[in-house]
């Protein structure tokens, strides 16, 4: 008979042998080998079994040696690689700052504090940075004026596809502090906050691709921001002919005159404080139809009015809500507060019927002021591209959480805004190519993991498995894996 035995040698190894016996006497020993680890021992034991059985089939199947698999670490390296490649395609790698790159990509993946960005980067398989590098990077962003470089690269990207509209809008970003300073000041907040804030002006092209970003003191009037921003942009990029598109908050006679004097054409939303003469004359005998356009011509510009049924229905619902509120105040059912359609005279309260009539007459009408010599409908279509700026602001505030801002010094705040601008640009670039939101893009790619596994004591790299859906996205980005 023959059997397998394992004997410990003087060197500490375990010898695997096939022992042959006849009538209780050892007649031969076949030495298979000496194992110095459990993996080698399992392999030698398997080899001994095969040699022992030779070509004979066993009545019972061999017992499978236990396979121990452990996951040492996993990370979303695919997501990092794809975002890094798009970052390079935009030319941002010209900055030559790996820390800045990491901060921007981390903000796209999961916006959080600078310190917590280390955790986000670790989840992407990036471990080479520490908190001191991150904070030193903020000062480098200011010292080397990264924003000008980013703006120039964004302009080059937009110019390569051709653009003739410069869309501008502002928003506010608040701070979790109570005390004001020369920069963070209380003002008219678009977020209805009472904390100190700053004003942000964003320039984008007609597709919503960011071009530049400026910040102002929190109590700056919106109308005072458009001229310095536009002039600075045109001087930086040597542009002299553009059409500026902005909402009604930017409308002022001085702004329009200054834009025209500088050689710009413009399309600006118009506030309707009273019923325009041309519309009043038209409404005397006829009813405005859906999509109806009426134009008032002036020496330096024209005002285009358009009526839409859908807008009118919404306006009338809002007017009725305000009337209901006013009636409750007049009847004493609600405490006296500021209401649009209530007139207070000494001890009496009454509805302001003339104001109600005017509101109904203006329901559904939107005005557009322009000095551009193109068809009226085209002016309206251009103006409606302003939703692209609003989309970028929403992305900055929700997807990339630009606020609240916890930095105190202006340089650190400006560096933070530069990172946010770069992240928005990267996000909009990916959205334009894939057709899905950057939030959905990250949510789709982040669960695809690679990493390191340990099998029976030995480490092995584990590559990711990429589903077909993701492969299709990568093909759109030109990043097929």
C-alpha angles and dihedrals in degrees: 000000000000134000141169121254134181119215128185111232129212091258091059096253123124115241117213113209141172109224121201119202133185119191090342095309122115106239100173141003121204111199110213098181147285121273124211097181140028091255092055091044092054091048094049091047091053091049091049091052091051092050092045094053092039108177094338120110116236120237089221125039118251115264109252112243110241113263112211114199122181130179110228098180142337132199142170097252092153091060091048092049094049095047091045091052092052089047088056093046088058087054095241091131086076086084088071092214115129092183092056089047090053093049092051094048091045089054091052092050099042120348110220141130120312091250094049089050086081088067091049091049091049088055087055091052095257114129106150099096132079133197094261090058091051094052093044088053091062091061091046089055088061099037093052095036096234091178093066090052092047091048092050091050091047090050091050090050092050093043091053088064094039125246136187102173124081109195119199134186139151137222137175131245119199133211131222092238134098102208121078125220135183092288108026105061137158114256144136101323121207087202093052092242127149098206122101112279146179129227119239124201117197128194120201136165124244092278093053095254107151118244106172144342132214132185130210138184112286096249096050115127112243092229090061094058105060099068098050092043095049094043092048091049094050093046092050094050099032093241120153105167122054138132111239117211119194139152129256093274088074094051114117132133091240093052094049092047092048093048091050092046090053090054098255127135116216146194114200131172115249126224112223108214093159138016108278114240095239092052093046090052091049093048092054092077107009142042120238113249128215112285090009113162126204121182129206112198123210130176096258102026145354132238117222117203122194128187121207126185093216093053090045092054091052093046092050092051090052092046091052091051090053091048091051090051091048093049092053089053092048092048092048094244091121132037114264109267135153109293130169100230100039122102117198117206117175103294096348132089124197142161116267097231096179090056090048091051091050092050091052091047090054095044111126095011123121125182130213125190118205144156090198116118100221134108115294095239090054089054089053092048091051092050092052089060085078087089084077090066090047089050090054091049090050089050091050094049101039111021096034098025097221088175149095091039117209099188117107107195121072093232091055091047092050090048090051090051090050090055090048091049091051092047091050090050092050091047095049091046092055092044092053091054101040102034093227131098119269088240091057091043092056091043090054098047103035097073090056100098138188125181148127126304130189116221116188091334099315125106121233130179113242117210123211124257109228116209119223092250090060092044088057091052092049091051089056089053092047087243101114112169 
